[in-house]
């Protein structure tokens, strides 16, 4: 079955950086677009970034533009999210997700993704 396993979260001071990783198995990774979402306590899950199947297109939430970079290594079935200049409001559980049929605005919608990881906690202290 499809599994997405995130790692790389942790506690970091404001202004610091983290690199999240998500390793996929049970699917043909290069056939799937990948996304990162996050959910803070008491808030809805929100879009962070997404990348097309071969990495030619990337998409970012306004809140992370200029601070976040999504990338993928299809040979390693892994998607990454590099986050710099972290802020306390970036504190959340970060999830990776995948889907084979995304296009246009669907990249931004959590309900369009079929597979999800279990999440990794990112905590940014002020």
N, C-alpha and C positions, 0 to 999 in steps of 0.2 A: 504494500500500500504506500501511498504518498506520505512522506514525512518531511517536514521542514523544521530544522533545529537551529534556533538562534543562540548566539553567544556574544560576549564582549561587553555586556552591560556592567554597571557598577556604580560606585560613588565617586563623583568628581567635583572639584571646586568650580565655581563659576569662572568662565574664561578658558576652561580646559577643553580637552578633546577626547573623543572616544571613537573607536571603530567597531561597529557591529558587523557580525557575520551571520549568514544564514546558509546552512548546507542543506541541499535538497536530495532526496532519494526517492526511488519508486516512480520517477517520471523522466521523460526525455527533456532534460533541463533546457536545452537550446530552443525547444518548442514552446516555452512558457515565458510570458512576461512576468516580471517580479515587482512587488511593491513593498514598501514599508509603511506601516501605520503605527499610531501610538494611542494609548488611552491613559489619561490621568484619573485619579480617584474622583468619582462623582461626575465625570465628564464622558461624553460620547467618544467612541473611537474616531480618530481623525487621520486623514491622509498626510503622509510626510513626503514620500518620494516614490517614483516608479521608473522602471527601465524596460525598454522593449526587448524582444527575444534575442536579438543579436547585439543589443546595446547601442543601436544607432540613435535612439531617441530616449531622452530622459525628461522627467516631469517632477516639479517640486511645489510644495506648498509655499505660499508667500512667507510663512513664518520661518522657513529654513533656507530660503534662497540666499545664496552667498555664504552660507555657513555649512551646508550639507552637500555631500557628493555621493551619489549612488553609482555603483559600478558592478560589473559581473565578470566572472571567470567561468565560461562555459565548460572548460576542460576540468574544472574542479567542482562543477555544479554548485557554485557559491555566489551569492550576492552580498555586497557590502554596503554599509552606510557609514561614511566618515562624517562625523559631526564635530565642528570646531566652534570656538567662542560660545561654549554652552552657557545657557541661562537657567536660572531656577525654574522657569516656566517650561523648560524642556523635560522636566521630571515626569516620567510616565513609564508604563510597560510598553516596550516596542515589539511589534509583531511583524514578521515577514509573511507575505502571501503570494500566491501564484495563480495564474489563469492562462489558458491557452488562447483565449479569444478576445483580448482587449484591443480597443482602438479608441482614439480620440478621448472624449470626456470620461469614458468608462475606466480609464486608469485611475481616476480620482475617487472612485466609488467603491467602498468596502464590500457592498453587496454584489459586486461583479466578480469577486475573487472566489475561486472554488476551494483552495487549500490554504490552511493557516498553520503557523507554528504556535508554540506554547508561550512565546514571549520572553523577553529579557528585560529586567528592571534597570532603568537608568535614573539615578538620583543626582541632582545637581545642587550642591550646597552654596549658599550665598556668603 
